[in-house]
Amino acid sequence: MDPVLNNLDLYWSGFQRSLGICLIGMVGSLILGTIIAAFRVSPVPPLRVFGTAYVTLIRNCPLTVFLFFFAFGFPEIGINRSYYFFGVTALVIYTSAFVCEALRSGINSVDAGQAEASRAIGLTFTQSLGQVILPQAFRSSIPPVGSVIIAMFKNSAVVGAFGVGGDLWSNGQNLISAQGLAAVPVFTGVALGYLAITLPAGFLLALVERKVAIVR
């Protein structure tokens, strides 16, 4: 493990960069996924059509193809931003489709009487969804949403392969290509770095799930 121990500073900077990508991806996909889930159950037909098309298109597209389109397709039509921006944006949009479906399953698990009672007391659809339905849906959706977020953390390594730079994956590749270090110990260090992100995240999600189960 000398390649890892001798380059701890590089691994640490890569870990911070990857953690930042994961945190932005998590917050962004949760917000966007919630909005799209609201579209999916909206009484307004155009919103439902948009939400359905959004989820169907993105969920059936491989992540690598999606990232390739963002990183190399947009510059071809004159939209130029950094690879970091394109990579993180693609990760947020891609993950939001899966978050949406996890939340929609939670919304569908809420008793229909809840929505009927909300309408009976004069709440609009938006008020009913935000104040009554979604709070209950989030509780039942914690396990599937948590699985989606953990998968997104791992998918962030694929984002690094598209030229983001400075993340764990990119730094590992640089150690191999630029310094000629052995691949196995280098990528073992990369894997340990990602485990340092996903394992605590899984532990926290399990705590939240147990807390919600107690409240219920």
N, C-alpha and C positions, 0 to 999 in steps of 0.2 A: 504493500500500500504506500510505498514511498512517493509515487507520483501524486497521490492525494495529499499526504502530509506535507510535501514540499510546496504545494500550491494551495494551501488552505485559504490564503487571501483571495485568490481567484475564485475558489469555490464559494467563499462567503459573499463576494460581490454578485456572483451568479445566483446564489440563493436569494439574496435581497431583490434582485431584478425579477426572478421567477415568482417570488412571493407577491411582488407588486402586481404582476400580470394576473396572478390568480385572484387577488383581492378585487382588482378592477373588474375582472371578468365575472366574479361572483355577484358583486353589487349591481353591475350593469345588466346581467342576464336575469337576475331576480326582478328588477324593476321592469325591464322590457317584457319578460315572460308574464308578469302579472297583468300588464296592459293588454297583451295579446290574448291572454286567457279571458279577460273581460270582453274583448271583442268576440271571442268564440261563443260566449253565452249571451251576447247582447240581443235585445229584441229588434235591433236595427239590421235588416238583411245585408246591406253593403258591408257593414262591419263584420258580420258573421262570415260572409264570403271572403273578405280580405284575410281574416284570422285563419280560416280553413286553408286557403291557398298558401299563406305564409308558412304554416306548420307543415303542410304536405310537401311543399317544395323543398324546404330546408332539411327536414328529417330524412328525406330520401336522397339527399346529396352527400357524398363522402366529405369529411372534413378537409382532407387534403385538396380536393377539387375546389371546395369553397374558398380555402385560403389562397389557392393559386389564382382564382378569379380576382380576389381582392388585391393581392400583391402584384400581379402582372397584368390583369385585365383592365383595371381602372386607369393605370398610367397610359395605356394605349388609346384611351378616349379623352386624355387630357386632364384627368383627375390625379394630381400628384401630391402625395403626402408621404410621411416616413413609413418604413416597413413596420415600425412599432405601432403606429396608429392603425394601419391596415390590419395587422395581425390581431391586435386586441379587439378592434371593432368586429372583425370576422368571428372571433371567438365568442364575443358577447351575443351577436345575432344568432350564431349557430346554436349556442347553449340555450338561448331564450326559448327556442321552439320546444325543447325537451322540458324545460321548466314549465312552459305553458301547459303542456299535456299532463304533467304531474299535478299542477294546480287545478286543472279542469276536472281531473278525477276526484280531487278533494271537494270541488264545488258540487259535483254530481252526487257526492255522498251526503251532502247536507239535506235534511228532510225538506220536502217540497212545502210543507206547512210553514216553514220559517219564512220563505219568500211570500207566501200568501198572507201571513200575519203582517209582514212588513208593508205590503200593499194596502192591507186593511186599515192600517193606522196612518196611511197617507204618504209613506216614503216613496220617493222616485226609485227607478231602477238603480241609478248610480248610488243613491243613499243606501238602499237595501243591500247592494253588493258590497259597498265599502264598510258599512257599520254592522251588518248582520251575517252575510254569507261568507265573505272572505276571511274574517277572523276565525270562523269555525273550519273553513276549508284549509287554512294554513296549518292548523293543528293536525288534521288527518293527513296532510300532504308532506309532513316533515320527513318521513323515511324515503319516499321516492325523490323528493326534491334534494335531500341530502345525497342520495346516490348520484344524481345528475351533477351536483356541484363537485363531488369527489372525482367523477369522470372528467369534468372540465379541468380540474387541477392537473390531471394526467395529460389531457389534451394540450395543455399549455406547452408541453415539450415539443409538440408538432409545430406550434407557432414559432418556436425558436429555430426550427429548421428552415423557416422562410425568411431569414435575414434580419430578425429582430435585433439580435446582437446583445451580448452582455449577460444573457441568461445562462442557467446551468447547462443546458444542452449545447448552446453555442460555445461556451467556454470549454466544455469537454471536447468538442470537435477541434477547437483551436489547439488544445494541448496535444492532440494526436497528430494533426496535420502540420502545425508550425514547429512543434518541439520534438516530434517523432516518438512520443511516449506510447507505451503499450496500451492498447484499447481496453482490455479487460479491467485493469485497476482504475483507469480513468473513468470509464462508464459505471463502474461500481460506485465510485464517489458521487457521480451524477445521480444514480438511483437512490443512494442514501439521502441525498439532498431532497429529492422529491418525496421520499418517505417521511422526512422531517416536516414536510408540509401536510401530506395526506393523513398520516396517522393521528396527529393531534386534532386535525379537522374532524376525522371520523369519531374520535373520542368525545369531542365537544357536541357533535350532532347526536351521539348516543345519550349524552347527559340531557340535552334539550328534549329528546324524545321521551326519556323517562320522566322528566319534569312535567311534560304535557300530559302523559298518561296518568300521573298522580292527580293533576288538576281535574282531569276528566272524571 
